[in-house]
Amino acid sequence: MADRETTAHDFLAQCGWAGADCWPLAGDASFRHYQRLSLDGRRAVLMDAPPETEDVRPFALIARHLLGLDLSAPEILAEDAVNGFLLLEDFGDDTFTRVLAQTPEAEAGLYELAVDVLADLHRRPTADVVPRGLETYNDAKLLEEACLLTDWYLPAITGHNIDAAVRDGFIAAWRNGFAAVHGQPRTLVLRDYHVDNLIWLDGRKGIARCGLLDFQDAVAGPAAYDLMSLLEDARRNISADLKRLMLARYAAAIPELARPGPDRDAFKTAFAVLAAQRHAKVIGIFTRLCLRDGKADYLIHIPRVWRLLEASLGEPMLAPVAAWIDRHIPPDLRAASPGTEAAQ
């Protein structure tokens, strides 16, 4: 740790922040750590991402790309990719989550702003919004993530590893659904687009008031993903009325979806399939965070995510997935918590 601190101090000295006051900021589900810096009236945020577990280059790449699209990502003030440090513009503490807790009546306006950011991004040509060489959200990646449910949650609640043939059946069950997803227009998918990762930037105008964070895992993929991530939040209950209004707002802003028809139907199917995939992934991730990383706080959200997953499985294209889950994770197992015993 002392060596890491020395390397961080050297980085700050090299970019003109030697002697800055610093204090820790809340972390996230990764191995990254953040500190707020203050020096001579200036403020910034230090991202400390140990290179043995993290890579700052994707964050820097997407941040600069989003800034080039006139969206509000943090400016990269200094970078040391080898040692895993970024010095970032400080967006402050007003995450949408915090604003909603303090001002519940702001809910509709904040969600409208978040939807408008996505609509602006998704109306642009793919070549403009997807950086060259960006990874594609293909079947292999979608399945790798969905299998976090079988590889972490299922063993945690049953006490034994899943049989390979049973796991193969889970994988096969997704194929038709993913085929529908890949028929959607491709755009930049930020991958973790929800109120915890959006910042209210007072003083800016239009969609620039929405600050963007945690986009280092961005991929090229279907537009429905980020909208689904926003409206089917693993950590926050969203009313059916608000979801309906935001879906309608988004559809009205996208020419291909503005009227009922095959394009809108295909988008709804993709939304449901991607919702099921994400919720399966998140249940697995929250389990892994508990058992591997000792972060049990995430377990409280698993019942909500199961409800969201069960609702999304009503999509006919997901009938094979629904049947697999009913057989191998019946409702009594879904009610079980991975707990912390297995981690001890």
N, C-alpha and C positions, 0 to 999 in steps of 0.2 A: 504493500500500500504506500509506503514511504517513497519508493521509486516512482510510483504512479503520480503521486502528488508533486514530486520534483519535476517530472516531465510536464505536468500541467502548468506548473509555475513558469517553467522555461518557455512554454508555448505562449502564455499570456505576456511574458516579458517581451518576446519577439514581436508581438502584435500591438504593443503599446498599452498593455493593461497591467503592468507590474504594480503591485501594491494595492490592487483593487480590493475593496470590501466584497465579501462573497458570503452567500448563505444558500443552503440547499433548497431546491424546489421539489415538488412531488414527482416521484418517478412514474414509470408505466410498467407494462407487463414484460418489458425487455430487460436486458442487462445494462442499458444506458442509464446514466445519472446526469442530473442537470443542476447547475448553480447559477444564481443570479449575481451579476457583478455590478458594482457601482464605483465610479472613479471620476472625480472632478465634474460631477453633474451628468455624466454619461451613464447609460445602463446598457447591459447586454446579457446574453445567456450563454454559458459554457455548456456544450454537450460533451460529455465524457463517455465515449463508447469503446471499451477495451477491444482492441483489434482481434484478440483471440476468440471473441464471441460476437462482435458486431463489425459493421463496415459502414463508415460515414459517407462513402462516395455515392451510393444511391440517393440518400437524402439530399446531398448537395446538388446532384444532377437534377432531380425533380424540382427542388426549390427554385433553381435558376430557370428551369423550363416554365414553371408556373408564373414566375415574375415576368418572363418574356411574353406570357399571355395576358398580362395585366391583372393577374389574380394575386391575392395577398398571402404569399408565402413569406417566411422570414428571410431577410437578406442575409447572405453569408458574408460576414465581416472578415473572417480569417479561417484558414483550413489547414489542418495537418492530418492528412488521410493515413499516413504511415502509422502514427501513434494514436489515431482515433479521437481527434478533437475537432470540434467546430465552434467558432464564435458566431453567435446568431443575434440578429435583431431581437430585442425584447418586446414581445407583444403584450406584456402585462398579464394579469390574472383573471380577466373576465371571460373565462370559457363560457360557452353557452350553458353548460351544466350549472355553473355558479350563478349566472344571471337568472336562469330559470328558478333556482332555489330562492333567490332574493326577490325576484319579480315574476311570479307565476303568470301574471297577465301578459307578459311579453312572449308567451309561448308561440302563438300563431305567427307573429312577426318574425321571430327568429327562424322558425321552420320555413317560412316563405323565403327568407333570405338564403337559407341553405339550399333550398330547391332551385332558386334562381341562379345560384352559382353553377349548379349541375346543368341546368338548362342552357346556360351560356356556353359552357364547355362542350356539351353534347351537340350543339347546333353547328359547331365548327367542323371543317373537313378533318378526316382521320389523319391525314398527312401533317396537318398543322398541330394537332394536339398530342400525338404519340411520338415521343422521341425515337429516333432511329436506333434500332437494335434492342428496344425494350422487350422484355420477356412477355410472351403471350400466355393468357389464361387458358391453357389447353386442357384436354382431358386428364393428362398425367398430373398436372398441378391441382386441378379440381379434386381428383380422386385422392391424391396424397393428403390433401387437407380434410376431406370428408372422412378418411380412414383414421383420423385422430379419435373419432368416436369409438371405433372398434379396437384401436390399439392402446387407448388410455382409459376411457370411461368404462367400457365393458369389462376389462380385466379387474378394474378397481371395485366394481360392484358384485362381480361373481367370484372373485378370488382366484381366477385362473386365466391363462392366455387363451385367446380365441383360436379355434381350429382353422388351419389354413384354407380348407374347403369352404368353411362358413364365411371367412373373410372374402374369398374369391366371389362368393355369391352376392355379398354386399357390393362389391365393385361392379359386377355385371348388372346389378339392379339399376345403376345410375345411367347406363349408356344411352337409352332413349331420351331421357331428360336432357342430358348434356348435348345431344344432337340438336335439340330445339334451341338451346342457348347459343350454340355456335352459328346459328342462322341469323343472329342479331348483328346490326352494324357495330363495328369496332370503334372504341374510343379509349381515352385514358381513364383507367380505373384506379382510384386512389386507395381502395381496398379497406380502409378503416374510417369511413366517413360517417361520423356521428357526433353528438353534441359534446362529448368529452374532448374531441379533437378540433373543435371549432372555437374561435376566439372573437368576441365582439370588439371591434376596433372603432371606438368612438372618435369622431372627427374625420373619418373617411366617408366617401360617398358611394352610393350604389352598392354593387356586389363587392366592392373593395372593403366594405365594412366587415366582411366575413374573413377572418384570418384562418389559414389552413395549417394544420400540424399533422405529424405522424403519417407521412405519405411515402416513406422510404421503400415500402413494399409495392409500389405502384406497378401495374401491368397493363398491357393492351388487352381489352376484353369488352364485354357487353355493357351498354349504358345502364341497364337495369340494376347492376350490382350496387353501385354507390347509393342510388335512391333507395333500394331495399335496405341497405345497411343503416341509412338514416331513419327510415320509417319502421323498421323492425329491430329496434335497439335492444341489445342483450342486457343492458343495465338500466333501462328506463321504460316504464309503461307509457304507451302512446295510445290515445283514445282512437276508436274506430272512426269517429267523425273527423279528427285531425288527419288521420291517414288518408281518408277518402278525399278530403279537401286538397291535400298536398299532391296526391296522385293526379287529381284533376288539374291542378295548377301546372304541374310538370307537362302533362299531356297537351294542354292548351299552348304551351310554349314550344313544342316540338312539332313542326309541320306534318310529319308522317303519322303522328299520334293524335292530331287535333280532332279527327272525326272517327267514329266507330268504323271498324273494318278489320281486314286481316292483319295489318301491321300492329294495330292496338292489341288484338287478340294474341299475337305472337309475343308482344312485349309482356303481357300479363303472364303468359306461360313461363317466359324466361325469368320474370320476377319471382314466381313461385318456386321454380327449380333452384335458382340461386339462393333463395331464402332457405330452403331445406338444406342445401349444401353448406351454407355459412353456419346455420344453427347447429348442424352436426359437428362441424369443425370447432365451433366455440365451446360446445359441451366438452369436447375432448381437450381443448386448450385450457379451459378452466380447471379441469381435472389434473392435467399435467402441471399447471402452475402450483397446485396444492401439493401433489405428491413428489414432484421433482424439485421444485423451487421453494417449497415451504410457504407459499402464498395462499393461505386458505380463505382469505377474504372474498375471493371470486366465487366460491361455492354457493353463496347466497343467491346468485343470479341463475343457477342452473334450472330451478323450477320454471322460471319465466321463459328461458330458452327452450325448454321442452314444450311448453304451451305453444310457442311460436313455431317450432318444428312440426308439431302435430297438426297445426292449422295449415301449414304449407303443404303437408302430405295429402291434402284433399285434391290437389292438382292431378288430373287423370294420368298425365305423363309420368307421375311418380308412383303409380300403383305398385310396381315391383319393389320400390324402396319401402313403401308403407307396409307391404306384406312381410318383407324381411324384418323390419323393426318389430312388427306385431309378434312375429315368431320368436325372435332372439332377444328382444328387449321389451317384454310385456309391461303393462302399466305399473305393476308392483315394483319392477326393477327401475323404472324411470323415477319412481318416488324415492329411491334409495340415494343417499349422498355418499360420494367417495370417502368423505370424512378425512381424518388426518392420521388414523391409526396405521394405515399402510405406509405412511411416510416416516414413521418413527422406527 
